[in-house]
Amino acid sequence: MNILGIDFEDWYHPELIQKYISKKDNKPKIIQGIDKILDLLRKKDTKATFFVVGELLEFKPELLDLILD
């Protein structure tokens, strides 16, 4: 049974703040933490559902393979 969902988006993705940020600030930083999350899930033999913003996959396409492994 899968009871864990992970919403994977950076701080600037919520629609409420889009008009207040410049496009140059939009380099994803959240990717840095994915390895720790995936390692913990593997160690605990736990599955999770990931919800990933498409922009993150455009920036780092191999992210999908990391999650699927």
Protein Blocks (a to p, Z undefined) as FASTA:
>chain_A
ZZbdcddddfklpmklmmmpcfklmccfklmmmmmmmmmmmmnopacdddddfklmmmmm
mlmmmmmZZ
